[in-house]
Amino acid sequence: MRLASRGHEVDVFEANDHPGGKLSEIRIGDYRFDAGPSLFTMPHYVDELFEVAGVTPGDQFSYQRLPVVCKYFWEDGTHLSAHADARAFAKEVEEQLSTPAHRIESLLRDSERKYRTTGWIFLEKSLHRWQTWLNLDVLKAMLKIPTLDLFSNMNRVHERMVKHPKLVQLFNRFATYNGSNPYKAPGLLSIIPYFEHKIGAFYPEGGMYAIPEAIYKLALTKGVRFHFNTPVERILLEGNTATGLQTAEGDRHFDRVVSNMDIFFTYKKLLPEQRHPHRVLRQEKSTSALIFYWGIRKTFPELNLHNIFFSDNYRAEFDHLAGGKVYEDPTVYVNISSKYTAADAPAGSENWFTMINVPFNSGQNWDALIDEVRRNTQAKLSRILKCDIGALIEEESLLDPRSIESKTASHLGALYGTSSNDRMAAFMRHANFSSRIKNLFFCGGSVHPGGGIPLCLLSAKIVDSLIKE
């Protein structure tokens, strides 16, 4: 969108028969599901695409701010509504957990401070160009590193600031937004709650798949040519310059090439004879997911769009993930888009996107694991909701690390490429350009600045700025 709006002729080659990558949709019987990302934050990055194109965003794409970001449930009967309004959230915590409201307010202020100090550097700029680091504002921000918890971890930060074990667990779960471990990931990642509780969480009209649909339709108006069912076989080179692509349709020549493919497969499949950045490609992979898409013959008024059912032993759960295993008492995330888009499920029913964090694929017996996780997940939900969930399921489909890799070319099914467990992880992600091959650029969740809708959109913005320069 950005390149076409500046007058470039743009062709997109896509292996699937639809746009969106991981952000897709599936239909099972009378149920519709958003198949990939289910949380929408930082919507202004989507709005920017319309503004760049000279179109008023609200005319073609609309969304609403959620009054309650997420509902949280524990086995002992405790439940919390994380209101979008920080004061309402803090009051809820005070009433439900007898914890002073100022602790939540203080943590959210700290999250905002860290983001405003460093977020624009780490997320909106290339970290791999010397020009970024010679900026006076960047140098000032670097002087504040001792106050950013870069040398602590998320769990220690949250224990220090909110103290209550359930609140520590609640804020630790934000590490999963980039497939990381809160007991290892640097404390600087405590900036993540800022996105939800200061800027807000949103719901696009029509569901999450409305996002790529809107961008696709807008791109068409700018003359972008889409080639679906057309996987790229090679990136063509002349010497050390990218000159085009090889597909089943033949060779196509271009002035610039941008790869949105997982960086591992970009090198292994599209640039097999080039020197590979082994240090980058060998980094620790992020976690993956096992997702059950369930058509449920019942409605649950106590549930919302986003719902989390916590494990009783969060540390044990992450220890299992680190060891390539799935804990017997997993944390379960349930997204129900029919709460906002009634047509996504039949009357009196709900569409449950039920996700459990699992390790990336390292040769586990996934068929056996899926059966085990299905049983444990249904048992957990049944206990907390006091209802036999298994008996209510009339439709099911699923996604596991193997199918995530086969459908989206995500190496080993890792959802976010590499983890952010190391404090240098942000610097170890692959740059948005090639230092060895001219006119070759990279965007998407496996390169800087990372995975998730806002960061993928920012990677595109960075690439656009590099090509513009």
N, C-alpha and C positions, 0 to 999 in steps of 0.2 A: 504493500500500500504506500509506504513512504517513498520508495524508489519511483514507483509509477507516477506518484503525485508530483515528483520533481522532473518528470519528462522522460525518464528511462523507459525503454521497451522491456517488459518483464515477462518471462515464461516460467511457470511453476510445474515441475515434474513430480508427480505424486504416485506412489506405488498402490495406494488404496483407491477405491472408487468414489471417495468423498473427501472433502477438506476437513481439517481439524486435528489430525494426528491422534494423540491420546484423548483429546476432547471430542468424543463422538457420542452416538446414541444407539440404543438397541430397542427393539420392540419384541415382546414375548406375549403372544396372545393379545389380550386387551390392555396390556401394560406397556408404558414407555419409560425408559431409563436413560439418564445421562450416564454414559459408560465410564467416563474418566474423571477429571477434576470436578469436584462438587462444591467447592468454596470459591466465591468471587469477592476479591478485595481489590483495592486500588483501581476502581473502574475508570478513573480519569485517563489511565493509559490507553483504554479502548476508545474513549471519547476523543483523545488526541488524534487518532487515525482519521476520524470523520472531519475534525477541524483541519488537519493537513490537507484533506481532499476538498476543503471548502464547503462541507456539508454540516448542517446543524445536527449534532449527535442525537438529540431526542426525537428527531423526525424519523429516524430509521432504526434506532436501537434504544430501548428504555429498560430501566431497572429500578428497584426500590431498595431502600435501606432497611435491614432487618431490625425490628425492635428488640428481639432476643437473638443473640449471636448463636448460642448453643445451650442445650440442656445437658446437665451432667448427672449421672446416677452411680451410686455405690451399692454394694451388696447389703450393707447394714441399713438400707432404707433412706440414707441421706440423698437429697437431690438439690441441685442448684440451677437457677436460671441465670445465665450470663447475659445480663441486659447490655445493650449497646451503649446506653448511657452509663458512664463510669460511676457516677454517684449512686445510681440505682443498683448497679452491680455490687458496689461496696456495701450498700445497705442490706442487700440480700445475703451477702456473706456474713455480715454482722448478726443478722437474725438467725440464719441457719447453722452457722458454725461458731457463734459467740466469739468471733474474731474482730478486733477493732477495724472499722471501715478505713481508717487512714493507711493501713498496710497495703490494701489494694490500690488506693489512690496514689500512694508513694511509689509502688512498683510501676504503675502505668506512667507516672511522671518520669521515672528513671528510664523506662523504655523509650519514651518520646525524646528525652535528652540524648540518649545514645544514637537514636536514629538521626536526629537533626545534626549531630556532630559528625557522624560517619556515613550514614545511609546514602547520601548523595554521592559520596566517593566510591564506596564499595559496589553500589548497585547501578549508578547512572554513568559511570566513567569506565573507560578501559584501564585496568590495573597494569597493563603490559606495555604502556607507552611512557617514555620519560617525561613527556609534556605534562602528564597528569600530576606527577610528583613535584614539579617545579612551580605549581600554583601556590600562592601565598596562603590562601584559605586552607589548602590541603596540609601545608606545613603546620599551620596553627592547630588543625584537627589532630595531627600526629602527636603534638605535644600533650594532648589529653589522653593518650593511650593508657596511662596508669589508672585512669578513672573509668575505663570501659569494660573492666572484668574480662579482658582478653586472656588473662593468665589464670582465670578461675574456670569453673564449668557452670552450666545452667542450673544444675541441681543445687550447688552451693550458693549461688546468687539467690535462688528462690527460698532456700532454707533461711538465709540471712534476712530476707525482706518480708516474707509473708508467714514464715514459721509453721503454721498449721500444716500437718502432713497432707491433708486432702487438697489444700491450696497449692502446696508445693507440687503435688502430682498434677493438678490441673494445669499449672503453668509449664511444668516439665514437658507436657504432651506437645507443646509447640515445636519441640525438636523434630517431631515426626513430619512437620511440614516440608522438610527437605531431606527426609530419610535418615535422620541422625539419632544419636543416643544422648539424652540429656545429662547422663553421668560422665560423658566424655566431651561433648560439644562445648566450645568456648562460651563463657558467660555473655559475650557480646550478642549472642543470638537471642538474648532476652529482649531484643528490640522487636521481635516478631509480634507480640501482643499489641504493639502500637497500631499495626495495620487493622486489626479487628476492633479494638476498643477505643481508638481515637478517630481513625478515619471511618471505620465501620465495615461490616460485612453486608453484602448485597445479593439480591436475587434478580437475574435477568428475566424479563417477561417472556414466558414460553420455555424457560429452563436454560441450563448451561449451554446446550448446543446452539442456542440462539447467538452466542458470541461468535464462533467461527462462521456460522451462516451469514451473519450481518457483515463480517469483514470480507467474506468471499464475494457477496453480492456487491459490496462497495468496490472491491478490487476490479470486478468485471466492468463497472462503469468507467474505470480509469484505463481500460484496455489491457489489463493483465490477461495472459493466455494460460489456461490451466490444462495440463495433460494428465488426466487420471488414468489409473491402471497402467502407468508407465514408470516402472522402477528404473533408476539410474544404474548403469553397469560400471561405468568408469568416469572419472574426471580426466578430461583430455589435457595434456601438457605439451608445450613446445619449449624445450629447455626447462627453465625454472619458472615458467609463466602458465597459469591456467587459461586455456583457450576455448573450453567448451565441455560438452557431455556426450557420452556414448550411451544410447538406449537401444531397445529392440527396434525402434523406428529409424535408427541410423545415427550418425554423428551430427551434433548441432554445435555451432560455434558462437561464442559470446565474448563480450569484452570483460565481463566479471562473472564469477561463479560464487554463489553463497550456498553452503551446505547446512541444512537444518537437520540432517541425519545425526543420530548418536555419534559422537566424535570417535568412539572406538571403531564402529563399522565404517565411518567415513575413511579412516586410514586403512583398515583391514580389507575392505571390499572395493572402495573406490580409488584408493591410492596404494595398491599393494606393493608396488615396486619402490615407493618413496621411503626415505628414512622416517621411522615412526617415533613420536615423542614417548618413549617407553616409560619414563618416570611419571608422566601424566596418566597414561593409559593403565598403569599398574596401581593407581590409587585405590584405597578402600572403597568398595561399591556402597551405594545407599541401600536401604531396605527396599523390599518390594511389597506387594499386597496380594491378598486373596480376597476376592470380592464375590459375594453371592448376590445375585439379582433376584429378589423374591417378590412374587405377587402374593400379597397377604389378604385373606378374606375377612378383614375386620379393620375398624378404625380405632386409633388410640389417641384420645384427646390429650393425654398427658405428654405426648411426644410433640416435637417441633420439626422444623426442617432439618436441623443438625442436632444429633444426639450422641453422647458418649457414655458408654457403660464401662467403668474402670475395672481393671484388674485389682485384686487385693494386694498384690505384691509386684509393684511396678519395676523395681530393680531386677527381680528375678525374670520378669518378662524380657527386659532388654539384655540381660545376661544370656538368655536362651537365643535371642535374635543374633547376638554377637557370635554365638557358637553355631550358627546355621540351623537352629531349631525353632520350634514354635511352642510357647508356654501353654500348659494345660488350662490356664485361666487367663485368656487373652483379653486385652482391652478391645471393645467392639464399638465401631462407629456405624451409626445408621442414619442415612440421608433419605428423606421422604419428600420428593419434589411435589407429590400430589397434595401436600399441605398448601401449596401456593398455585399449582397448576392442576386443577381438579381433573382435567381430561387425561392425565397421566395414569389414572387407575379407574376401574369401574366404580360405580356408586357403591358405597359401603365397604370399599377396599382401599389398600394403600400399596404403593410401590416402594419396597425397601431395598436401597443400595446398602448392603451390609459388608463392611470392610474390616479386615484384620491385618495388622502389620505382620509380614513374614519376611524371612531373609531372602536375599537374592538366590537365584538357582545355582547351587553348587553340587548338583547330582542327587538331591534328596528324592525319596520315594513319594512324589507329589500325590499320586492317586491315594495312597494310604493316608497321607497327611490331610488331604482334603476331607476324607471321611471323618477323621478324628476331629478336625477343626469344626466341621459342620455340627457334629454332636455336641462339642463343648460350647460352641456359640449358641446353639438353640437352647441348651440347658441353662446357660447364663441368662439369656434374655427371658426365658420362661420363669426363672426364679425371681428376677427383679420386677418383671411386669405381671407376675402372678397369673400366667396364662400359658397354655401349651402352644408355643409358637410353631413347632413342627407341624401340628395338626392344621394350622391355618394357611400353610404354603400351598398354593395351587399352581404356581409357575416358578421355574428356577432356571437360571443360566449362571455361569460363573466365569471368572477370569483369574488366572494364576500366573506365576512368574514365567512359565513356559509360553503361554498364549500372549502375555504382554510382550515378550521378546518377538514372537512370530508376527504379531499384528503391528507392532510399532518399531521394530528393529532396535529395541532397548537392550543393550548388552546384559545378558544374564537376568533379564527382567527387572533390573534395578530401575526404580521409577524416576530417580533424580540424577542418574549418572553416578557421580561420586558422592560420598557422604561429606558432612561438614564437621566431622568429629575432631579434626586437627585444627588448631588455631591458625595454621597457615593455609587452610583449605581454600580460602577465597583466592589466594595467590597461585595455588596449584591448579585451579581449573584452567582448561585450555583457553587461550586468548581468542578474541573474536576475529582474528586475522592470522594468516600464516606468515611466519617470519622467514620461511624458506621459499615459498611459492608465491609469486606476485599475482595479484588480482584474485586471490582465493580468500574467502571470508567464512565465518562460522557463526551460527546463531542457534537458539533452542536451549532446552533444559540441561544439556550435558556440558555446556561451555559457560563462560562467564556471562552473567552473574549467578546463574543457577536455575533450578526447576521451579515450577509453579507458574500460573498464568501471568502475574505481574512481571516476574523476572524474565520470562521468555519474551514478553513484549519489549522489555528494556534491552534485551540482547539485540533485538531487531533495530531498536533506536540507535544503539551504539554502532552497529554495522552501517546503518544509513549515514551516520556522522562520519565514519571512517571513509566511506566511498565518496561522500561529499567533499571531504578534504583532498 
